[in-house]
Amino acid sequence: MTARLREPYWGASVSGLRVLMITQKVDLDDDVLGFTHTWVNKLAEKVGWLYVLALAVGRHKLHDNVTLCSMGKERGAGRLRRLMNFTRIVAPLLLRRRVDVVFIHMVPLYAVLAAPWAKLAHVPVVMWYTHKHVGLTLRVAHALVDKVVTASKESFRLPSDKVIVTGHGIDTELFKPAEGPRPERPFTVLSVGRISPIKDYETLIRAADILVNERGLRGVRFVVVGDAGTPEQVAYREQLLAEVRRRGLSDHFEFVGAVPHERVVEY
């Protein structure tokens, strides 16, 4: 079952916004989307109450003014059941005027599904989107939302006067230089991200070849943190590993695989 909605306790935040955030996953242990947990807590610190509806939910530790609900994917819910859960949560929140704004995180389909209820309730919809792909669903979502927030001009490729460019948000409390002396280890070049052709790891391998084989810097190490989640990405990772071997860089490259978000800082 989805979480039962409870009324917010406003305390000192009587004038704060009530926000509905719809996202893919809230899970501290997720290697790709673990950062969303930080987004939720940081947003909760700025508003009166935050409702979060996620496609799936895992381990979490959220602020007291957050109500977290799930569409049920982590319990094996199919698409129809997830759609029913989506509607059962979103429609009452909007039609009963329990939120002031809807924030869609990365998934244009969620904007399309939420927009009719938001329009009926006269509640604005803001969508975060940062990706080069432009499909029909994104075009429809763009037409329905009030504002689009993105990281750069290149990360939202539809011409629009709705776009606000903010840059990427980095958790500087987690990702910061370590205190004290640097650990004894080779000079390390770190890459964190999914193993996908769009990331162009070939350039990193060519750079390693220049440094190690052409310039003789044998003490340089290259670490790639991230997983290959689709058959295409798995095949791409195998191509990268073959290229590393071909260039004689196996002793300088390490493909770590998936790492929970909280542990990335260890690298």
Summary of the structure (lengths in Angstrom):
residues: 267
radius of gyration: 21.5
end to end distance: 37.8
largest distance: 67.3
contacts: 766
relative contact order: 0.11
helix: 36%
strand: 21%
